[in-house]
């Protein structure tokens, strides 16, 4: 991913938090030179000094069969994005787009059933644990779980490279920067407002 230096993010804590908050992304592999992609929920976990992306897909999805032949896979996650009008600048310029994105590269490995159960248990806890009638691994019937496990394939990607770009108008002067935030808040779409929130944190 091309990242101008003013938009490059290297702080692992910041990257970790971003990936965990925007954990529905895209897994890209190749088959005979052609890109193959699936949109999936991911978990981003640390074990010792290593980082892993974990997830699962339908058994009927042929992409998991490419893991063995792909030296590396690409996992992409993206945050809110928004159009930035150059009419919001104090000087003549061209429009642009603000966004946040992280690319993670590594080797994909199929999870054992035990590892898959552990990963699914954690996934349910993350998204269900706070709900009044939480659907957790231990609350589902063994019959249902056994049937569903047969229909999915779990995987983990040992991350060996991370590229993170947070393009949030860091290259603008303070007056323009603050005006962009104000103008984004006046836009009709929710993503523009979310980008404004991210800019205010910087």
Number of C-alpha atoms within 10 A of each C-alpha: 10 8 13 9 8 13 17 14 19 12 9 11 8 11 19 16 12 18 22 14 13 19 19 17 19 19 22 17 24 18 14 8 7 7 9 14 13 15 14 15 17 24 20 17 15 11 7 6 5 10 19 21 21 24 22 19 18 15 15 10 12 11 18 20 14 16 19 12 12 15 13 20 19 20 24 20 24 21 20 18 20 20 15 20 15 15 12 20 18 12 9 9 11 10 12 11 12 17 20 20 21 22 20 22 21 21 17 25 15 19 18 12 13 8 15 21 16 12 21 19 14 16 19 14 16 12 12 14 14 9 9 7 9 13 14 17 17 9 9 10 9 11 8 9 13 10 10 11 16 11 12 15 20 22 22 23 24 21 21 13 11 19 17 25 22 21 21 25 21 13 11 13 11 11 11 17 19 17 14 24 23 14 15 24 18 11 13 9 11 14 18 23 21 18 25 24 15 17 19 12 7 7
